[in-house]
Amino acid sequence: MALIALLGLLSSLAVPAEALRGVAITPRNFPNHTAADVEQAFLLAQEVGRHAVFIYQWGEIDSAVVNTMVTKAKQLGLVPLLGLSPTALDHGRKELDLPARVRQKAGANLSFSSPVIRRSYIKAATDLARLKPPYLCLATEINLLAMQRLPEYLHFVTLYKEAYRAVKRVSPATKVFVTFQWEWVRILDAKEPDRIAEHSKVINIFRPELDLVGFTSYPSPFHNTPDELQPDYYTWMLRHIPPGDPVILMEVGWPTSGSGNEAEQVSFIERLPDLLKGINLAGLEWALLHDVQIGAFNADLNTVGLRRRDGRPKPGYGVFRALTLP
């Protein structure tokens, strides 16, 4: 009887799948959307899961918009996950993405070593912290900077740690982290299998100021179909992090044009529960709710949405909604 009671208790403590799922709330018709499109996007996000993801480029962030989005998410019972990206997507994440006023003040020293840039970044992070977000990501795919400009990466690490402490002073309960691009972790490990421990330093250098480990994952440019993904595609990360570390897949997606199609998107989503077994998953966040039309994105990134840009659902929308996680 005691064993049965224990099993019942453990079952009651299990986290429902919808509490771990989420999506970046992109409205239909983005970027030419209306207020009604935004309202509908929030309602659809409630169908997908309980997390609402908002990732902003530092150079373009609008504090009023961020405040509105976070407030709306909380009112609807969604858990906001905020992201601040200080590196430019259209330059392969190797250049700083600065607000114009910061760039002007910094002058020629466009580096994370610049006192002007450091102060401004810490202020941006603490401004977000004042919204009391449960999760705050302070860099996106930051390992791409390490691969291309290691000295600049090291400057950012020291800046991140200062920002981490500043955020905690404002919002102690906020979980603070950065994300790493997973496909490039795998690629480097495959090229240099005898240096995996060294590769792990790219992650571990942020410790202990790392409340969880975040990754982004877009496998389609590197794999023809989801069937090509090996069973350890994601559990490979346990070579780099302890098994108990909480992990958020802050962006995960498979496109429906470019290097993918709708059938492959469905197949990829269906494979996720098995691929994620053994990982201490804190969040599985689909990259986009609706497809978008953004010049800095290619066909892959513009079409990873679960719904088309005109609002029509793709087959993957229902599949992701029904996903049961390990």
C-alpha positions in Angstrom: 0.0 0.0 0.0 2.9 2.3 0.9 4.4 1.8 -2.6 1.0 2.5 -4.3 0.6 5.7 -2.3 4.1 6.8 -3.2 3.5 6.1 -6.9 0.3 8.1 -6.6 2.1 11.0 -5.0 4.8 11.0 -7.7 2.1 10.9 -10.4 0.4 13.9 -8.8 3.6 15.8 -8.8 4.2 15.2 -12.6 4.1 18.5 -14.6 1.4 18.6 -17.2 2.8 18.8 -20.8 1.0 22.0 -21.5 2.8 23.6 -18.5 6.1 23.0 -20.3 5.1 24.0 -23.8 5.0 27.4 -25.2 5.4 29.5 -28.4 6.8 32.9 -29.5 3.6 34.9 -29.9 3.9 36.2 -33.5 0.5 37.5 -34.7 -0.9 36.8 -38.2 0.2 39.3 -40.9 3.4 40.1 -39.0 4.9 42.7 -39.4 1.8 44.4 -40.9 -0.5 43.2 -38.1 -3.3 44.8 -36.3 -4.2 45.0 -32.6 -6.9 42.4 -33.3 -4.3 40.1 -34.7 -2.3 40.4 -31.5 -5.3 39.7 -29.4 -6.0 36.6 -31.4 -2.4 35.5 -31.1 -2.6 35.5 -27.4 -5.7 33.4 -27.4 -4.1 30.9 -29.7 -1.0 30.8 -27.5 -3.2 29.6 -24.7 -4.2 26.7 -26.8 -0.6 25.7 -27.5 0.7 25.7 -24.0 1.4 27.9 -20.9 4.6 29.7 -21.9 4.7 33.0 -23.9 8.0 33.7 -25.5 9.1 37.3 -26.4 12.6 37.7 -27.8 13.8 41.2 -28.7 16.9 42.4 -30.5 18.6 45.0 -28.2 19.0 47.4 -31.1 15.2 47.5 -31.7 13.7 46.9 -28.3 10.7 49.1 -27.4 10.1 49.1 -23.6 6.4 50.1 -24.0 5.8 47.1 -26.3 7.6 44.7 -23.9 5.6 46.0 -21.0 2.3 45.5 -22.9 3.2 42.0 -24.0 4.3 40.8 -20.5 1.3 42.4 -18.8 -1.1 40.8 -21.3 0.6 37.4 -20.9 0.3 37.5 -17.1 -3.4 38.6 -17.3 -4.1 35.5 -19.4 -2.3 33.1 -17.1 0.6 32.7 -19.5 4.2 32.4 -18.2 6.3 35.1 -20.0 9.8 34.1 -21.1 11.8 37.2 -22.1 14.8 37.3 -24.3 17.3 40.1 -25.0 19.6 39.5 -28.0 22.7 41.7 -28.0 24.2 40.2 -31.2 22.9 40.8 -34.7 21.1 37.9 -36.5 21.8 39.2 -40.0 25.6 39.1 -39.3 25.6 35.5 -38.0 25.6 36.7 -34.4 29.1 37.9 -34.6 28.4 41.7 -34.4 26.9 43.7 -31.6 23.3 44.8 -32.1 23.1 48.2 -30.3 20.5 50.8 -29.9 21.4 53.9 -32.0 22.0 56.1 -29.0 24.3 53.5 -27.4 26.2 53.1 -30.7 26.7 56.9 -31.0 28.0 57.2 -27.4 30.3 54.2 -27.7 32.0 55.8 -30.8 34.7 53.5 -32.3 34.8 51.0 -29.5 32.0 48.7 -30.5 32.9 46.0 -28.1 31.4 44.4 -25.0 34.5 45.7 -23.2 33.3 49.3 -23.7 32.1 50.9 -20.4 29.4 52.7 -22.3 28.0 49.5 -23.8 28.4 47.6 -20.6 26.4 50.2 -18.5 23.7 50.4 -21.2 23.3 46.6 -21.5 23.1 46.2 -17.7 20.4 48.9 -17.6 18.5 47.2 -20.4 18.6 43.9 -18.5 17.5 45.5 -15.2 14.7 47.3 -17.0 13.4 43.9 -18.1 13.9 42.5 -14.7 11.5 45.2 -13.2 8.7 43.4 -15.1 9.4 40.4 -12.8 9.5 37.8 -15.6 9.8 34.2 -14.4 12.5 33.6 -17.1 15.0 36.1 -18.6 17.4 35.1 -21.4 20.2 37.6 -21.7 21.7 36.4 -25.0 20.6 34.3 -28.0 22.8 31.7 -29.6 25.8 33.2 -27.9 28.1 30.3 -28.8 28.1 31.6 -32.4 30.0 34.6 -31.1 32.5 32.3 -29.4 33.1 30.4 -32.7 33.8 33.6 -34.6 35.2 36.2 -32.1 36.5 34.5 -28.9 37.9 37.6 -27.3 34.6 39.4 -27.7 32.8 36.3 -26.3 35.0 36.5 -23.2 34.1 40.2 -22.8 30.4 39.3 -23.0 30.7 36.6 -20.3 32.0 39.1 -17.8 29.3 41.5 -18.8 26.6 38.8 -18.5 27.8 38.0 -14.9 27.5 41.7 -13.9 24.0 41.9 -15.5 23.0 38.6 -13.8 23.8 40.1 -10.4 22.0 43.3 -11.3 18.9 41.4 -12.4 18.8 39.4 -9.2 18.9 42.5 -7.1 15.8 43.7 -8.8 14.0 40.4 -9.3 15.5 37.6 -7.2 13.0 34.9 -8.4 13.7 35.4 -12.1 15.7 32.6 -13.7 18.4 34.1 -15.8 20.3 32.3 -18.6 21.6 32.5 -22.2 21.0 30.2 -25.1 23.4 28.2 -27.3 22.7 27.1 -30.9 22.4 23.3 -30.6 23.2 22.3 -34.2 26.5 24.1 -34.1 27.3 22.3 -30.8 26.7 19.0 -32.5 28.7 20.1 -35.6 31.8 21.0 -33.6 31.6 17.8 -31.6 31.4 15.8 -34.8 34.5 17.6 -36.2 36.5 17.3 -33.0 35.2 14.3 -31.0 38.3 14.3 -28.8 37.6 17.8 -27.6 34.1 17.6 -26.3 35.2 18.4 -22.8 36.8 21.6 -24.1 33.7 22.5 -26.1 31.7 22.3 -22.8 33.7 25.2 -21.5 31.7 27.5 -23.8 28.7 26.7 -21.6 30.4 26.2 -18.2 32.2 29.6 -18.4 28.9 31.2 -17.5 28.5 29.2 -14.2 27.5 29.6 -11.5 25.5 32.6 -12.8 23.4 30.3 -15.0 20.0 29.3 -13.5 19.3 26.9 -16.4 20.7 26.0 -19.8 19.0 27.3 -22.9 19.3 26.0 -26.5 17.9 26.9 -29.9 17.4 24.1 -32.4 16.6 24.3 -36.1 17.7 20.9 -37.5 16.3 21.2 -41.1 19.3 22.9 -42.8 21.5 20.1 -41.6 19.2 17.1 -42.0 17.1 16.2 -45.0 14.2 14.8 -42.9 13.3 14.3 -39.2 13.9 10.6 -39.6 17.7 11.4 -40.0 17.9 12.6 -36.4 19.7 10.1 -34.3 17.9 8.9 -31.1 20.5 10.8 -29.0 20.1 14.0 -31.0 19.2 16.0 -28.0 20.4 13.7 -25.1 23.8 14.3 -26.6 23.7 17.5 -24.5 24.3 15.4 -21.4 27.9 15.1 -22.6 28.1 18.9 -21.9 25.8 19.4 -18.9 24.9 17.4 -15.7 21.8 15.3 -16.1 20.0 17.3 -13.5 20.4 20.7 -15.1 17.1 22.2 -16.1 17.0 22.8 -19.9 14.9 25.2 -21.9 14.6 24.8 -25.7 14.0 28.5 -26.1 13.5 28.2 -29.9 12.8 25.0 -31.7 11.4 24.7 -35.2 11.1 23.0 -38.5 10.1 25.1 -41.5 7.4 24.4 -44.1 9.3 25.9 -47.0 12.9 26.3 -47.9 14.6 23.2 -46.3 11.3 21.7 -45.0 7.6 21.1 -45.7 4.4 20.6 -43.7 4.7 16.8 -43.5 8.3 17.1 -42.2 7.2 19.7 -39.6 4.6 17.2 -38.3 7.1 14.4 -38.3 9.6 16.4 -36.3 7.1 17.4 -33.7 5.9 13.8 -33.3 9.5 12.8 -32.7 10.2 15.3 -30.0 8.9 13.3 -26.9 11.3 10.4 -27.7 14.2 12.7 -28.6 13.8 14.6 -25.3 13.6 11.6 -22.9 16.2 11.8 -20.1 16.5 15.6 -20.3 15.3 17.7 -17.3 13.1 19.8 -19.5 11.9 23.1 -18.1 10.4 24.4 -21.4 9.8 23.4 -25.0 9.2 26.6 -26.9 8.2 26.5 -30.6 10.0 29.3 -32.5 6.9 31.0 -34.0 3.1 30.9 -33.7 2.5 32.4 -37.1 4.8 32.6 -40.1 6.3 36.0 -40.5 7.8 38.1 -43.3 11.1 39.6 -42.0 13.9 40.6 -44.3 16.6 39.4 -42.0 15.1 35.9 -42.0 15.4 33.4 -44.9 12.6 31.1 -46.0 13.4 28.6 -43.2 13.0 31.1 -40.4 10.0 32.9 -41.9 8.0 29.7 -42.2 8.7 27.8 -38.9 5.3 28.9 -37.7 2.6 26.5 -36.6 0.1 28.7 -38.5 0.4 30.4 -41.9 0.9 34.1 -42.1 -2.7 34.6 -43.1 -3.8 32.8 -39.9 -4.7 29.4 -41.3 -3.4 26.5 -39.1 -0.8 24.1 -40.5 -1.1 20.4 -39.6 1.7 20.9 -37.1 -0.4 23.2 -35.0 -2.8 20.5 -33.7 0.1 18.0 -33.3 2.1 20.4 -31.1 -1.0 21.2 -29.1 -1.5 17.5 -28.3 2.1 16.8 -27.6 2.8 14.6 -24.6 6.3 15.3 -23.1 8.4 12.8 -21.2 
